[in-house]
Amino acid sequence: QLQLQESGPGLVKPSETLSLTCTVSGGSISSDNYHWGWIRQPPGKGLEWIGSIHYRGDTKYNPTLKSRATISVDTSKDQFSLNLSSVTAADTALYYCARGRYNEVGTTRFDFWGQGTLVTVSP
Amino acid sequence: EIVMTQSPGTLSVSPGERATLSCRASQSVSSKLVWYQQKPGQAPRLLIYGASTRATGIPDRFSGSGSGTEFTLTISSLQSEDFAVYYCQQYASWLTFGGGTKVDIK
């Protein structure tokens, strides 16, 4: 059974970089069939896609994040990571990693999700 | 950015009744529309993709319809486990989500 597990600091200071890792188990990240994505959810609010990556390194990002997000992959560890720079309180959210299906344009849907990790941005 | 608008914000339904949830896109997304269910304290669960195709293991009481800018998720006979928040998401132009519809017990 595929499992995804987010890990990283739960508290980040304003203007610093948020760094999270997603570990994939029960399956390989090195599959041509999938993207691997990050989605966040501020407390009590809706969902926002951050970006996605294919194991070969192709990435796509939410343009509204204005290039603050960087996603990378480590196939040797079946992990992918998110760095979000220059964070503010508005970046406080539950961060999910997920497996995505894709078409010729990009990710289409997420069919397996991690449980999420809460990141708070505060001095 | 394609803005997704869901209505109503909250839908109160009795068990066994039918629930109809709406999702509107600010411009046409063709059939590039997904529905998720999210229960408190849990990650979202994929229900429907391609506007009308049920994901693996999803009961047939869930159905999706629509194309272009207007979409509907119908739950034909609400079960206790269906009370949750439902989100739509388009993938015609990167990915954006609607604000969600909460289905609660009447």
HADDOCK unambig.tbl for C-alpha pairs under 7 A between the chains (distance, minus, plus):
assign (segid A and resid 46 and name CA) (segid B and resid 99 and name CA) 5.32 0.50 0.50
assign (segid A and resid 46 and name CA) (segid B and resid 100 and name CA) 6.63 0.50 0.50
assign (segid A and resid 47 and name CA) (segid B and resid 97 and name CA) 6.14 0.50 0.50
assign (segid A and resid 48 and name CA) (segid B and resid 96 and name CA) 6.72 0.50 0.50
assign (segid A and resid 48 and name CA) (segid B and resid 97 and name CA) 6.58 0.50 0.50
assign (segid A and resid 49 and name CA) (segid B and resid 95 and name CA) 6.26 0.50 0.50
assign (segid A and resid 49 and name CA) (segid B and resid 96 and name CA) 6.69 0.50 0.50
assign (segid A and resid 108 and name CA) (segid B and resid 91 and name CA) 5.32 0.50 0.50
assign (segid A and resid 109 and name CA) (segid B and resid 34 and name CA) 6.78 0.50 0.50
assign (segid A and resid 110 and name CA) (segid B and resid 46 and name CA) 6.82 0.50 0.50
assign (segid A and resid 111 and name CA) (segid B and resid 46 and name CA) 5.59 0.50 0.50
assign (segid A and resid 113 and name CA) (segid B and resid 43 and name CA) 6.35 0.50 0.50
assign (segid A and resid 114 and name CA) (segid B and resid 43 and name CA) 6.87 0.50 0.50
assign (segid A and resid 115 and name CA) (segid B and resid 42 and name CA) 6.51 0.50 0.50
assign (segid A and resid 115 and name CA) (segid B and resid 43 and name CA) 5.53 0.50 0.50
assign (segid A and resid 116 and name CA) (segid B and resid 43 and name CA) 6.98 0.50 0.50
